Structures are given as structure tokens and as C-alpha cells.
Amino acid sequence: MSTELRLFISSTFRDLQHERDYLVKKVFPELHSICRQRGITLSEIDLRWGLTEEESLYGNVVRRCLEEVDRCRPWFICITGDRYGYTPTIAEIHKDPELLRRFPWVEEAAIEGMSIMEMEVRYGAIGTGKADGEMANPRARFYFRDAAQGAPLSLKHPNEAAKLDALKQDVFRCGATIRQFRDAATLGKMVHDDLVALIEESFPALSHASNPLQQERRRHEAFALSRRQAYIPRAEALAHLSRVAEQARSNAASPGNAAAASNGMVVLAPSGSGKSALIAYWANHYRRRYPGAFVVEHYVGIGSEQGSTRRFCTTCPWSFASGDSSMPPFRRTRTNSMICFPTGLLRFMASR
């Protein structure tokens, strides 16, 4: 099962900014927490923030949007207000040959005057929306702002209202799940409740995992993935961690080397400066560089028990034992975890 839920958010780039900000600040943080408790990572893809100036200049916007729809499939929500959205010209479409190679139908869509939002909706959720019996993506959700709450003057051209109405009718026709909202708070509750229900349906609770270690690992793996996705690599810091690790490997390979007793390293930085993201990114890089390496990641504050020293000392020996089937299982109790941790570590090192 995938440990990432990528959610595509489709809407017009210049509309509903308050509502989208509300989701980002009020709703998604809680959904992130719910997902982590199930050992998965939520990544909301809102391309209002993700398009570069270069992509806009070279006409790559449509391809970027459709590629993200594919990466997120089947997770898709559409939020519409009064705007039909930006309609790319034929000239813009032809700036990107790769777009027409991968999505040849886009040329006809541009000739018809279809907006980017409608392209996303049809590609990711409803298809043409016109064939009898054509069904919507069952995990797609649509949120239409009540017309009485909108601003009629936001439509640039008279036919935009007709195009937006026709799109909504196609969404209704294919049986998609649709909600109507009047303000940001109402939208937030709808999105929250819908996504929680879909998450519970698609990702079983960790209590159903076969053992407590799997539960713990999945929580930490989900947290590490979320940190890596938000991390902008810093070559100097990553290189320094790698040098220390290489020295430790060299020391450990030399029997009797006194330096092997001092292979520890502490990374210090103010809270919120990116320590966890750095370690998560580097640990993943190290695993890929050394596939046989055994790496235990434990992030304080993540897991079923808030990250105490006792919890760390209890979890790690189980990780050691699971890494080597020849080692007898470590019996977890509240009294022996602190005492037996050094013994478990030494036994594991001797078995490698």
C-alpha cells in the first residue's frame, strides 16, 4: 500500500483565494495529523503556488497541471466560484510539443475555448461528462459556491457563465459527489468530513497492523516522507553528514580501533529550522547509496506515545531484532527497556 496520499486541488488561479487559504491554514494541518496516525502522508497539490515563471513563459502550464492530476489520481477535489478560469490560446498550446505528444486531445480542447480548470476536471474526474452511463471518478469531490454568495462581475466574457454552467451540468450528470458552500468555514468542514471519510475507507487504521512495531514504523515513515517533500537540499550539510557516516563505517571496519567508540554525532539547531527534514532526507539518501545498511529513524513526538526516552529505548531493540532473524526477540516491558537498550545495541552490532 502506498504511504502517500497526493490530493489535487482544482480551481481557477485567481478565484477563491480566501477559501483556499482557509483550507491550507485550518483544515489540512488536522488532516496531516490524521494521516500520520495511519502511517501515511498527505500532500495537497495546489498549483496556485507551484507554477514557475519559466513554465508560464514557455507554455508548460497545461502540461504541468495534467501531469499533477496523473500523479495524484484518483485523489481530486474541485472548488469553483464564479470564474470559468484561464483559457489558453492555440499558440500557447503549440509552445509545448511534449504537451501535444502526451495529451493530444488538448489541442481540440483549446480550439473549443476550454479553460485549464475544465481540462483538469474532465481529465481527472468526469471524462467527457456527456456519454450516457459515464461515471465520475468515485474519489473526486466537487464544491460549488452558492451563486448568491458570488460576485457576478468576476466573469470577463459573457459566454464564460454559460461554459461554467455547462461544466457543472456535466458534473451533475455523471453522478459525482457535489457540495454547495456559502463561505470558507462551511467549505472547510465539508472538505474535512469528506476527506476523513475517504481516508478511513482507503487506509486501514494502524490498530489493524500485525504488530506494534509495524504501527510505529509506519508513523515514523510517514513523518519522514512529509519532511523530505518539504526539504530544499543543502549540499554542505548533507556532505558533512555523509563524511561523518563514512568515518564511522571506516572505524567500525577496523577491529580494535579506539575511534570506533566515538562514532556519535549530535545535530543542533533552533526549533523549526529543519533538523528533522535534513535527517529524513539524508537517511533516505544513505539507504539508496548503501542498500544493505540498516537505518533506524525515530522522530521525537511521533508515534502512539509521545516521544519519551523510554519509548525510544523500547522501540529500537525491536527494530534491531527485526533486522536480524537470528536474534531472539526482545521482550518489551516498562522496567527493562532502559536497562536492556545498551545490551540490545551491542548484540545487534555483533551480529552484523
N, C-alpha and C positions, 0 to 999 in steps of 0.2 A: 504493500500500500504506500502511495506517495505521502511524504511528510510535509508537503507544501500545498496550500490552497491559494491559488492565484485568482483574484477576483477582478474582472474587467468592469470598469465603470464608464458607461457610455452616456454622454450628454453633449450639448453644444459647448464650445470652448468659452463663450462669453456670457453664458446664462447661468443662473442658479449658483452663483459663487458663494452666497451666504449659506445655502443649504449644503453644498459640498464641504465647506469649511466646518460646518457643524458635525458632519459625519466624521471628518478627519480628527477633530478635537474631542468629540463627545462619545461617538459610537464605536469607532474602530479600535481605540485603546482597550475597551472592555472585551471586544471580540478577539483581540490578540490574546488577552489573558485566558479566555475560554478555550481558544485553540491550543495554547501551550499546555493547558491541563490535560489535553487529549493527545499530546505528543506531536502536534502539527503546527505549522507556521502559516499565518495569514499574511498575504502580500496583496494589498489593494493597488491596482494599476489605474491611476488617474492621469491620463496623458496631458491634462492641462499643465502639469508641472514637468512632464518628461520629454517634451519635444525640443530639440536643439535648433539654434538659428540656422545651422548648416542644413539640417533636414528640411526646414521650411524653404531655404533658398534653392535647393536642388530638387524640390518637388517630391521628397520622400515621405511626406506626412501620411498620405493614404496608406502606403505600404507598411509603415511603422504601426499604424493603428490596426490593420488587419493581421499583421504578424502577432501583435499582442493578443488579439482575440483568439488566435490559434493557441498561443502559449497558455492562455487562461481557460480554454474550453474544458468543461461546459459551464464554468462559473461566470455569470454575466448578469449585470443589472443595468437598466437604462432609466435615467431620470430626465424627464422633459418638462419644460415650462411653456414659453410662448414662442421660442425661436425654433426655426427649422434647421438652422445650422449652416456652416460654411459649405458652399458648393464649389468644388474645384473645376477649373476650366479644362478643356481638352488639351490645351497647350501645357498646363501643369502636369497632367497625367502622362504626357509623352516625354516629359523631362526624365522620367524614371523607367527605363526599359525593363528593369527587373520586376517592377510592379505589374506590367502587362504580361510578362512571361509567367509569373506566378498566379496572377489573378486576372485573366483575360476578360472576364465579364465586367471589369471596372470601366473599360472604355465605353461600352454601351450605357452603363450607369451614368457616366459623365455626360454623354450625349443627351440623355434624358433629363439632365439637370438634377441628379440625385446628390443630396448632401452627404458629408462624411459620416454624420451620425446615422443616417438611414442605411448607408453601406454597412456600418458596424452592426446595426440591428438585424439586417437581413442575413448577413454572413454568420453572425454569432448566435442568432436566436430564432428567427422565424422563416428563413428561406424567402421565397417569393411572396409568401403570405396570401397568395391568390388561388392556389390549387385546392380543389375540394379535398378535405381529409388531411391536408398538410398540417402537421403538428409542430408546435413550438418546442424548442429545447426545454425539457422539463425542469431544469435548474435555473432557467432565466427568470428574472423578476423585473416587472416594469412599474415605475412610479410616475404618475401623471399629475402635475399640479392642477388643482381646481382652477378652471378658467376664470372664475370670479376673482381669484387672487392675483392674476397675472397683469401684465402691462401690455395692452394691445398694440401700442406703438412700437414694440420691440421688433416687429416684423418689418424687414426692409422692403419687400416686394409683395404686391397683392396676392400673387399665386403661392407664396410661402405658406399662408394659412391653409390653403387647400391641400398642399402637399403634406403638411404636418397632420391634418385631419385624415387624409387618406392612409398615411402610415399607421396612425392609431387604429383605424378601422381594420387594417390588415392584422394588427397585433390582436385585436379582439377576435377576429375571425378564426385565427388558428388556435384559440383556446389557451393563450398564455396567461400566467398569473399576473393580474394588474391591480394596483392600489392607486387611490387618488388621495393626495395630501394637500393641506392648506398652508402649512408653514414648516419651518425647519425641524421643530421639535416633533411634530407629527410624523414627518418623513423619517426622522431618526429612529423613532420607536418601531415603525413599520420595517425598516431595513434591519434593525437589530433582531426583531422577533422572527422575521423570515430567515435570516442567515443562521440564527441559533438553531431553528428547526431543521434546516438543511444540513448543518454541521452534525447535529445529533443523529440524523438519518444516515449520513455518509461516512462518519468516522466514529467507530465504537468507543465508548468510554474506556479509559485505561484500566478500570477495575476489571475489565474482561480479559486483560492480557494474562498470559500464562503464569507469570510470576512477578514479584515486586521489583526485581532488578530490571526487567523489561519496561515496566512502568516508569521507573526512574530514568532509565537511559533515554526513552522516547521524549520525556520532558526536557532533558538537557540537550538532546539532539535538535529538538525544535527551537529551543532558545538560541543555540549556536547558529543554526541556519538563519534565524532572524537577524542576528548580529552581523553575519557575513554579508547579507544582502545590503545592509546599510553602510558597510565599511568602504571607505576610499583608501586603497592600499598605500601605505607609506613605506617606500623601498628601504629606507635607512633602518627603521625599526624592525622590519621583517628580516633584513640581513643580519642584524645584531642577534636576534633570537636564534637564527639558524647557526650563527657562529658558536654561540654558547652550546647549542644542542650537539653540534658536530664535535666540540671539545669533550662534551660529556660522553659521547659514543666512543671517542678515542680512548678516554680514560678508562671506561668500563671494559674495553677490549684488552687492557694491559693488566694482567694479574699482579696483585701486589702494589699497584700504583697508588700512592698515598693521595694523589689528587682526586681519585675516584670517590673519596669520602666527602668532597666538597662540590658536588655537582648540582647543587640547588641554585635557584635564581628567583628573585622577587621583582615583580614589575610594579612600580609605584607611580601613581598619577592621581590628580584630583578626581572626585566623583563626577561621572558624566563626561569624562574626556575621551572615552573609547577604549578602555583597557580590555573589556570583555570582547569587543569587536576585533581588536588586534589579535588576542589569543585565539579566538574562534577561527579567524581567517588563517593564522599561521598554523594552527593544529591541522586544519584541513589540507593546507599546502604540504605539510610534513608527511601526512598519511599518503598523499598521492606520490610524493617523492620516494618514500620508503614504504611500499605496500605491506611489508612484513612487520613494521613497527607496531607496537601495542600502545595506544594513546588513550589515557583516561581523562575525560573532560568533566569537571564538576564546577558548576557556577553557583556561587553562594546566593541563597534566596530563591532558587528554582527547585521545585520538587514538592512532594507531598508534605514534608516537614520543612519548616523554614530553616535555611541553611546553617545549622549549627556544626560545631566541630565534631560532635558525636555522630551526626548524620554522615558527614564526610568519611569518618573512620569506619562507619558501618558499611557504607556503600562500596568503598574502594576494594576491601578484601573480596567482596563478592565479584567485583569486576575482574580482579586478579584470577580468582578461581575459574571464572567463566572463560578466561583466556587460555587456560591450560587444563584439559580434561583429566590429566594425570594427577592434579592436585585434589586432595579431599575437600569437600565443600566446607565453607566457613560457617559456623553456627552463629547466627546473629542473636545477641541478647543485649540488653541495655547496659549490663555490667561489664561485658568482656570486650566491647568494641574498642575502647580506648587502649586497653592493655594489649590486645592481640594485634592491633594495627601494625606495629613495627615487625612482629613475627610474620604476619601475612605478607608484608612487603619483602622481607628478606627471603622467604620461601619462594615467592614469585620470581625474584631476581635470580635465585639459584637454579630455578627450573628453566630459564631462558637459554 
